[in-house]
Amino acid sequence: MRASDRTTLITPGKVYKALGKSADCGGCMPLFLATMRSNPNLEVPMELRNLRCGSTQEKRECKATVKLSTI
């Protein structure tokens, strides 16, 4: 995956798809993610890091709030 596109983000879904497998119950996902995180070949490229504006803990108004009727 990295050889074909240097800037691609390698996700568990892409790996499973490439292997022709699926995560049936998700029980293996913590081990799978830990293995991916420890592999230096699967790191996020430097130019794709910190692309979000502001912090990830910023407070935003919830768009799913109940609106009161004026009727």
GUTOR-877304 format. One record per residue (C-alpha): residue number from 1; chain; x negated, y negated, z. Coordinates in nm, 3 decimals, always signed. Example, Ala and Ser with C-alpha at 12.3 -4.5 7.8 and 13.67 -1.06 7.14 Angstrom:
+-----+----+---------+---------+---------+
|   i | ch |       X |       Y |       Z |
+-----+----+---------+---------+---------+
|   1 |  A |  -1.230 |  +0.450 |  +0.780 |
|   2 |  A |  -1.367 |  +0.106 |  +0.714 |
+-----+----+---------+---------+---------+
! end
This chain:
+-----+----+---------+---------+---------+
|   i | ch |       X |       Y |       Z |
+-----+----+---------+---------+---------+
|   1 |  A |  +0.000 |  +0.000 |  +0.000 |
|   2 |  A |  -0.272 |  -0.245 |  +0.095 |
|   3 |  A |  -0.471 |  -0.160 |  -0.217 |
|   4 |  A |  -0.182 |  -0.245 |  -0.450 |
|   5 |  A |  -0.095 |  -0.576 |  -0.279 |
|   6 |  A |  -0.335 |  -0.731 |  -0.031 |
|   7 |  A |  -0.073 |  -0.962 |  +0.120 |
|   8 |  A |  +0.200 |  -0.705 |  +0.175 |
|   9 |  A |  +0.327 |  -0.641 |  +0.526 |
|  10 |  A |  +0.316 |  -0.273 |  +0.602 |
|  11 |  A |  +0.620 |  -0.177 |  +0.806 |
|  12 |  A |  +0.726 |  +0.158 |  +0.949 |
|  13 |  A |  +1.008 |  +0.169 |  +0.694 |
|  14 |  A |  +0.765 |  +0.133 |  +0.405 |
|  15 |  A |  +0.544 |  +0.408 |  +0.544 |
|  16 |  A |  +0.835 |  +0.647 |  +0.592 |
|  17 |  A |  +0.964 |  +0.570 |  +0.241 |
|  18 |  A |  +0.620 |  +0.631 |  +0.090 |
|  19 |  A |  +0.607 |  +0.966 |  +0.268 |
|  20 |  A |  +0.961 |  +1.055 |  +0.160 |
|  21 |  A |  +1.063 |  +1.092 |  +0.525 |
|  22 |  A |  +1.299 |  +0.919 |  +0.766 |
|  23 |  A |  +1.301 |  +0.849 |  +1.139 |
|  24 |  A |  +1.602 |  +1.062 |  +1.229 |
|  25 |  A |  +1.637 |  +0.987 |  +1.600 |
|  26 |  A |  +1.370 |  +0.719 |  +1.651 |
|  27 |  A |  +1.205 |  +0.913 |  +1.934 |
|  28 |  A |  +0.871 |  +0.906 |  +1.755 |
|  29 |  A |  +0.888 |  +0.532 |  +1.683 |
|  30 |  A |  +0.694 |  +0.411 |  +1.994 |
|  31 |  A |  +0.403 |  +0.645 |  +1.915 |
|  32 |  A |  +0.423 |  +0.559 |  +1.545 |
|  33 |  A |  +0.413 |  +0.183 |  +1.617 |
|  34 |  A |  +0.127 |  +0.221 |  +1.865 |
|  35 |  A |  -0.070 |  +0.412 |  +1.601 |
|  36 |  A |  +0.002 |  +0.143 |  +1.340 |
|  37 |  A |  -0.100 |  -0.137 |  +1.579 |
|  38 |  A |  -0.429 |  +0.033 |  +1.665 |
|  39 |  A |  -0.527 |  +0.084 |  +1.299 |
|  40 |  A |  -0.733 |  -0.212 |  +1.169 |
|  41 |  A |  -0.628 |  -0.136 |  +0.809 |
|  42 |  A |  -0.267 |  -0.216 |  +0.895 |
|  43 |  A |  -0.321 |  -0.560 |  +1.051 |
|  44 |  A |  -0.121 |  -0.857 |  +0.926 |
|  45 |  A |  -0.344 |  -1.057 |  +0.686 |
|  46 |  A |  -0.474 |  -1.382 |  +0.839 |
|  47 |  A |  -0.299 |  -1.600 |  +0.579 |
|  48 |  A |  +0.037 |  -1.447 |  +0.677 |
|  49 |  A |  +0.002 |  -1.503 |  +1.053 |
|  50 |  A |  +0.176 |  -1.783 |  +1.244 |
|  51 |  A |  +0.403 |  -1.888 |  +0.959 |
|  52 |  A |  +0.695 |  -1.977 |  +1.187 |
|  53 |  A |  +0.751 |  -2.340 |  +1.275 |
|  54 |  A |  +0.741 |  -2.404 |  +1.649 |
|  55 |  A |  +0.738 |  -2.135 |  +1.908 |
|  56 |  A |  +0.936 |  -1.813 |  +1.899 |
|  57 |  A |  +1.089 |  -1.900 |  +2.237 |
|  58 |  A |  +1.252 |  -2.219 |  +2.117 |
|  59 |  A |  +1.603 |  -2.284 |  +2.238 |
|  60 |  A |  +1.869 |  -2.302 |  +1.970 |
|  61 |  A |  +2.241 |  -2.340 |  +2.001 |
|  62 |  A |  +2.424 |  -2.014 |  +1.957 |
|  63 |  A |  +2.631 |  -2.019 |  +1.638 |
|  64 |  A |  +2.858 |  -1.747 |  +1.771 |
|  65 |  A |  +3.017 |  -1.963 |  +2.040 |
|  66 |  A |  +3.392 |  -1.978 |  +2.071 |
|  67 |  A |  +3.541 |  -2.297 |  +1.936 |
|  68 |  A |  +3.834 |  -2.437 |  +2.124 |
|  69 |  A |  +4.147 |  -2.500 |  +1.924 |
|  70 |  A |  +4.284 |  -2.855 |  +1.914 |
|  71 |  A |  +4.639 |  -2.733 |  +1.852 |
+-----+----+---------+---------+---------+
! end
